[in-house]
Amino acid sequence: MAEIRVEGLVKTYGAARALDDVTLTFPDGGFFGLLGPSGSGKTTLLRAIAGFVTPDRGRVWIGDREVTSVPVEDRQIGMVFQNYALFPNMTVAENVAFGLSVRGATRAEQATRVAEALELVQLGAYAARKPSQLSGGQRQRVAMARAIAPRPRLLLLDEPLSALDKALRVDMQIELKRIQREVGITTIFVTHDQEEALSLSDSIGILKDGRLIRHGPPREVYHAPGDAFTARFLGEANILTGTVEAAGLRLPDGALVPGKTPQIAVRPEALQLSLTPVPDALRARIVSRVFGGAMGTIVMDWQGQTLKATGRDADFAGLPATGDIWVTWPADQALPLV
């Protein structure tokens, strides 16, 4: 396995900067999630690490070896794409063995590695089937087996679950995490799904307009986003802006910057609602209620700003469909933004 480092990566396409001075370390054996909106640079970064994209400036390291100019086939990586890219005329076993044969492995070695990889993804009994005889989740696991059979130092996943339906995607998230833990391989995972990144990753990095704007453990980034974009992109957030005197804008000590309007983020699950007046509370107006099964959402208006509160639907049972409501939150749930 290997620690991966990128240093000062820049990649331009005409006037657009797909990567803008990105420096980041991916820990050895870790599961790192890259996320951001379309065009943020996450796939370009993944492809630069893989060798499919040559950066205009900067360097890429796999372990103690600089690979910036090393061809893809010599980087010892495995890669899984969104569309699986399985050969329809080959059996499952032949698909998994393909990379091994290209690398010159003997037939005996291929047979051993294929059996090990298929056992790992729990598809040993499907070796003789064709891809058309498999479900979407099974095809995705074959693609995983093919990627890990050559025992690469690094596994790159480019939105591999986006083509699956929600229930199957959740099942595959569990499988991905299990496989990565068992193999212990350094894994970089590109996704646009925030919940997926939070549940799978040991660390995450958020990109915007080609720049890395925040990275760290998922829990840390979620609870200390640092800026409004990150707060909104990683989960939902109520962004409140006002003067120091405005009701409800209670910031932690040291959070106020002289000459700047204070701004905070409060997660919807942190809001506390009351039908009766509460000291230091915001007086908002309920606009709508959204039923989501076990969980529900209350949408409110406060001084032209939209607020959302989420919680168990049963806890919202006594609230009216519209009307005044008083909103508070624990002081430590006011997340200062810059």
Secondary structure, DSSP 8 states (H G I E B T S, - for coil): ---EEEEEEEEEETTEEEEEEEEEEE-TT-EEEEE-STTSSHHHHHHHHHTSS--SEEEEEETTEE-TTS-GGGS-EEEE-TT----TTS-HHHHHHHHHHHTT--HHHHHHHHHHHHHHTT-GGGTTS-GGGS-HHHHHHHHHHHHHTT--SEEEEESTTTTS-HHHHHHHHHHHHHHHHHHT-EEEEEES-HHHHHHH-SEEEEEETTEEEEEE-HHHHHH---SHHHHHHSS--EEEE--TTSTT----TT---TTS--EEEE-GGG-EEESS--TT-EEEEEEEEEEETTEEEEEEEETTEEEEEEEEGGGGTTS-SSEEEEEE--GGG-EE--
